Amino acid sequence: MNAQQLDFFEMPTVKGKLSGQIDKLEFGLIRDKTGGKLGVVYGTYEEVETYCDMNDCWVDRYLDHVAPSTVRAGCTYIGQGVDPYELQIGFDYTNHSKKVDNSF
């Protein structure tokens, strides 16, 4: 296979859902009907807007430059597929499951 045959824009899927689209994520500060803060959610633009429509809330503003530690600590992933900010804890090959012990 040569370079012309490769499709560099083909997105990988996990169980039929798109994954690996960290460059398309939007972070939205959402509010309820009365204007109270509900928190920060993230996903693609369409996912954030759909989430707000389904939960009767609205996006106050979209945030830029959110630190990964902040995302893991206080933001909710509402997208499809694998959360790109999920802390990787490893894999236990003897039991064929995620590692439970976080000691390194």
C-alpha positions as CSV (number, residue, x, y, z in Angstrom):
1,M,0.0,0.0,0.0
2,N,1.4,3.4,-0.9
3,A,0.7,6.9,0.4
4,Q,-2.0,7.6,-2.2
5,Q,-4.1,4.6,-1.1
6,L,-4.2,5.6,2.6
7,D,-7.2,7.5,3.8
8,F,-5.9,9.8,6.5
9,F,-9.3,11.3,7.2
10,E,-11.1,8.0,8.0
11,M,-12.2,8.2,11.6
12,P,-11.8,5.1,13.8
13,T,-14.9,3.6,15.4
14,V,-15.6,1.9,18.7
15,K,-18.5,-0.5,18.5
16,G,-20.0,1.5,15.6
17,K,-19.6,4.9,17.2
18,L,-17.1,7.6,16.2
19,S,-14.1,8.1,18.4
20,G,-10.9,10.1,18.4
21,Q,-12.5,13.4,17.4
22,I,-10.8,15.5,20.2
23,D,-10.3,18.3,17.7
24,K,-14.1,18.6,17.2
25,L,-15.0,18.9,20.9
26,E,-16.8,21.9,22.3
27,F,-17.1,22.8,25.9
28,G,-20.4,24.5,26.8
29,L,-21.3,26.2,30.1
30,I,-25.0,25.3,30.4
31,R,-27.7,27.0,32.4
32,D,-31.3,26.1,33.3
33,K,-34.5,28.1,32.5
34,T,-34.0,30.4,35.4
35,G,-30.3,31.1,34.6
36,G,-28.7,28.9,37.2
37,K,-25.5,27.2,36.3
38,L,-25.8,23.5,35.6
39,G,-22.2,22.9,34.8
40,V,-19.9,22.3,31.8
41,V,-20.6,19.6,29.3
42,Y,-18.5,18.6,26.3
43,G,-19.0,16.8,23.0
44,T,-19.3,17.9,19.4
45,Y,-21.3,21.1,18.8
46,E,-24.3,19.1,17.6
47,E,-24.2,16.8,20.7
48,V,-24.1,19.8,23.1
49,E,-27.0,21.5,21.4
50,T,-29.0,18.3,21.3
51,Y,-28.3,17.7,25.0
52,C,-29.6,21.2,25.8
53,D,-32.7,20.8,23.7
54,M,-33.5,17.4,25.4
55,N,-32.8,18.7,28.9
56,D,-34.6,22.1,28.6
57,C,-31.4,24.1,29.2
58,W,-29.3,26.4,27.1
59,V,-25.6,27.2,26.4
60,D,-24.5,30.4,28.0
61,R,-21.1,30.3,26.2
62,Y,-18.6,28.0,24.7
63,L,-15.2,27.8,26.5
64,D,-11.8,27.7,24.9
65,H,-8.5,26.4,26.3
66,V,-9.8,24.1,29.0
67,A,-7.0,22.3,30.8
68,P,-7.3,18.4,30.7
69,S,-7.1,18.2,34.5
70,T,-10.1,20.6,34.8
71,V,-12.0,18.6,32.3
72,R,-11.5,15.4,34.2
73,A,-12.3,17.1,37.5
74,G,-15.5,18.9,36.7
75,C,-16.9,18.5,33.2
76,T,-19.4,16.0,31.9
77,Y,-18.9,14.1,28.7
78,I,-22.2,13.9,26.7
79,G,-20.8,12.6,23.5
80,Q,-20.9,9.3,21.8
81,G,-18.1,6.8,21.9
82,V,-15.1,6.8,24.2
83,D,-14.4,9.9,26.4
84,P,-11.1,11.3,25.1
85,Y,-10.3,12.8,28.5
86,E,-10.9,9.6,30.4
87,L,-8.0,8.7,32.7
88,Q,-6.3,5.6,31.3
89,I,-5.8,3.1,34.1
90,G,-4.3,0.3,32.1
91,F,-5.3,-3.2,31.3
92,D,-4.9,-6.4,33.3
93,Y,-3.9,-9.1,30.8
94,T,-4.4,-11.9,33.2
95,N,-8.1,-11.2,33.9
96,H,-8.7,-9.5,30.5
97,S,-10.2,-6.3,32.2
98,K,-9.3,-2.8,33.2
99,K,-6.9,-2.6,36.1
100,V,-8.5,-1.7,39.4
101,D,-5.3,-0.9,41.3
102,N,-3.9,2.5,40.3
103,S,-0.5,2.1,42.0
104,F,2.3,2.4,39.5
